[in-house]
Amino acid sequence: EVIKLMECCTCEKCEDDVMALALNSLPPKYVTTHAGKQYVQLDSFKKQFETDVTAALMRACMTVTEHPSH
C-alpha cells in the first residue's frame, strides 16, 4: 500500500530494497518466551507502532526512488 501510495517502482528488486531498508531502520522485536511474544503482540497493536512502520516504509520508498538498484 505504501509503495503504491509513494509511487515507488514495484519491481521485485525495488520492493525488496524498500522492505530491507524499512526493517533495518526499525528496532528489532526478537523474543524467546511466550510472555515475550505476548508483550510484542500487544505492542504491535499500538498506533505508534503502526506510525513508525509507515514512516519507515515512506523513508525507504524515497531512498529507493532516488537511488534504484534495478
For each residue, the residues with C-beta under 8 A, 3 or more apart:
1: 4 5
2: 5 6 54 57 58 61
3: 6 8 10 14 15 18 57 61
4: 1 7 8 10
5: 1 2
6: 2 3 57 58 61 62 65
7: 4 65
8: 3 4 14 18 61 64 65
9: 14 64 65 68 70
10: 3 4 14 15
11: 14 15 70
12: 15 16
13: 16 17 68 69 70
14: 3 8 9 10 11 17 18 64 68 69 70
15: 3 10 11 12 18 19
16: 12 13 19 20
17: 13 14 20 21 60 64 68 69
18: 3 8 14 15 21 22 57 60 61 64
19: 15 16 22 23 60
20: 16 17 23 24 60
21: 17 18 24 25 56 59 60 63 64
22: 18 19 25 26 53 56 57 59 60
23: 19 20 26 56
24: 20 21
25: 21 22 56 59 60
26: 22 23 52 53 56
27:
28:
29: 40 43 44
30:
31: 36 37 39 40
32: 36
33: 36 37
34: 37 38
35: 38 39
36: 31 32 33 39 40
37: 31 33 34 40 41
38: 34 35 41 42
39: 31 35 36 42 43
40: 29 31 36 37 43 44
41: 37 38 44 45
42: 38 39 45 46
43: 29 39 40 46 49
44: 29 40 41 49
45: 41 42 49
46: 42 43 49 50
47: 50 51
48: 51 52
49: 43 44 45 46 52 53
50: 46 47 53 54
51: 47 48 54 55
52: 26 48 49 55 56
53: 22 26 49 50 56 57
54: 2 50 51 57 58
55: 51 52 58 59
56: 21 22 23 25 26 52 53 59 60
57: 2 3 6 18 22 53 54 60 61
58: 2 6 54 55 61 62
59: 21 22 25 55 56 62 63
60: 17 18 19 20 21 22 25 56 57 63 64
61: 2 3 6 8 18 57 58 64 65
62: 6 58 59 65 66
63: 21 59 60 66 67
64: 8 9 14 17 18 21 60 61 67 68 69
65: 6 7 8 9 61 62 68
66: 62 63
67: 63 64
68: 9 13 14 17 64 65
69: 13 14 17 64
70: 9 11 13 14
